């Protein structure tokens, strides 16, 4: 099996999202959001490269949910 860069991004993103979940349950906000965005970015790229639109539709809405929360937290409150 040929392991191109997409294979490494896939596994890095999967592990990053698991770590983000651990941060979430420990209440380590906003670091959990940063990690989640990093992992979602990787999976979005993998979905694009694989032409797997269901993956893209799963991870892109996370940006719409998380980024306004971060803006609200750091610039409005």
MODELLER restraints for C-alpha pairs under 7 A, 6 or more apart:
rsr = mdl.restraints
at = mdl.atoms
rsr.add(forms.Gaussian(group=physical.xy_distance, feature=features.Distance(at['CA:6:A'], at['CA:46:A']), mean=6.07, stdev=0.5))
rsr.add(forms.Gaussian(group=physical.xy_distance, feature=features.Distance(at['CA:9:A'], at['CA:42:A']), mean=5.94, stdev=0.5))
rsr.add(forms.Gaussian(group=physical.xy_distance, feature=features.Distance(at['CA:10:A'], at['CA:42:A']), mean=6.60, stdev=0.5))
rsr.add(forms.Gaussian(group=physical.xy_distance, feature=features.Distance(at['CA:10:A'], at['CA:43:A']), mean=6.27, stdev=0.5))
rsr.add(forms.Gaussian(group=physical.xy_distance, feature=features.Distance(at['CA:10:A'], at['CA:46:A']), mean=6.40, stdev=0.5))
rsr.add(forms.Gaussian(group=physical.xy_distance, feature=features.Distance(at['CA:13:A'], at['CA:39:A']), mean=4.17, stdev=0.5))
rsr.add(forms.Gaussian(group=physical.xy_distance, feature=features.Distance(at['CA:13:A'], at['CA:40:A']), mean=6.98, stdev=0.5))
rsr.add(forms.Gaussian(group=physical.xy_distance, feature=features.Distance(at['CA:13:A'], at['CA:42:A']), mean=5.35, stdev=0.5))
rsr.add(forms.Gaussian(group=physical.xy_distance, feature=features.Distance(at['CA:13:A'], at['CA:43:A']), mean=6.23, stdev=0.5))
rsr.add(forms.Gaussian(group=physical.xy_distance, feature=features.Distance(at['CA:14:A'], at['CA:39:A']), mean=6.61, stdev=0.5))
rsr.add(forms.Gaussian(group=physical.xy_distance, feature=features.Distance(at['CA:16:A'], at['CA:35:A']), mean=6.16, stdev=0.5))
rsr.add(forms.Gaussian(group=physical.xy_distance, feature=features.Distance(at['CA:16:A'], at['CA:39:A']), mean=5.37, stdev=0.5))
rsr.add(forms.Gaussian(group=physical.xy_distance, feature=features.Distance(at['CA:17:A'], at['CA:35:A']), mean=6.58, stdev=0.5))
rsr.add(forms.Gaussian(group=physical.xy_distance, feature=features.Distance(at['CA:17:A'], at['CA:36:A']), mean=5.44, stdev=0.5))
rsr.add(forms.Gaussian(group=physical.xy_distance, feature=features.Distance(at['CA:17:A'], at['CA:39:A']), mean=5.30, stdev=0.5))
rsr.add(forms.Gaussian(group=physical.xy_distance, feature=features.Distance(at['CA:20:A'], at['CA:32:A']), mean=4.61, stdev=0.5))
rsr.add(forms.Gaussian(group=physical.xy_distance, feature=features.Distance(at['CA:20:A'], at['CA:35:A']), mean=5.28, stdev=0.5))
rsr.add(forms.Gaussian(group=physical.xy_distance, feature=features.Distance(at['CA:20:A'], at['CA:36:A']), mean=5.54, stdev=0.5))
rsr.add(forms.Gaussian(group=physical.xy_distance, feature=features.Distance(at['CA:21:A'], at['CA:32:A']), mean=6.92, stdev=0.5))
rsr.add(forms.Gaussian(group=physical.xy_distance, feature=features.Distance(at['CA:23:A'], at['CA:32:A']), mean=5.09, stdev=0.5))
rsr.add(forms.Gaussian(group=physical.xy_distance, feature=features.Distance(at['CA:24:A'], at['CA:32:A']), mean=5.45, stdev=0.5))
rsr.add(forms.Gaussian(group=physical.xy_distance, feature=features.Distance(at['CA:33:A'], at['CA:66:A']), mean=6.62, stdev=0.5))
rsr.add(forms.Gaussian(group=physical.xy_distance, feature=features.Distance(at['CA:37:A'], at['CA:63:A']), mean=6.79, stdev=0.5))
rsr.add(forms.Gaussian(group=physical.xy_distance, feature=features.Distance(at['CA:40:A'], at['CA:59:A']), mean=5.44, stdev=0.5))
rsr.add(forms.Gaussian(group=physical.xy_distance, feature=features.Distance(at['CA:43:A'], at['CA:59:A']), mean=6.99, stdev=0.5))
rsr.add(forms.Gaussian(group=physical.xy_distance, feature=features.Distance(at['CA:44:A'], at['CA:55:A']), mean=6.67, stdev=0.5))
rsr.add(forms.Gaussian(group=physical.xy_distance, feature=features.Distance(at['CA:44:A'], at['CA:56:A']), mean=5.09, stdev=0.5))
rsr.add(forms.Gaussian(group=physical.xy_distance, feature=features.Distance(at['CA:44:A'], at['CA:59:A']), mean=6.11, stdev=0.5))
rsr.add(forms.Gaussian(group=physical.xy_distance, feature=features.Distance(at['CA:44:A'], at['CA:60:A']), mean=6.84, stdev=0.5))
rsr.add(forms.Gaussian(group=physical.xy_distance, feature=features.Distance(at['CA:47:A'], at['CA:53:A']), mean=6.30, stdev=0.5))
rsr.add(forms.Gaussian(group=physical.xy_distance, feature=features.Distance(at['CA:47:A'], at['CA:55:A']), mean=5.27, stdev=0.5))
rsr.add(forms.Gaussian(group=physical.xy_distance, feature=features.Distance(at['CA:47:A'], at['CA:56:A']), mean=5.53, stdev=0.5))
rsr.add(forms.Gaussian(group=physical.xy_distance, feature=features.Distance(at['CA:48:A'], at['CA:56:A']), mean=6.91, stdev=0.5))
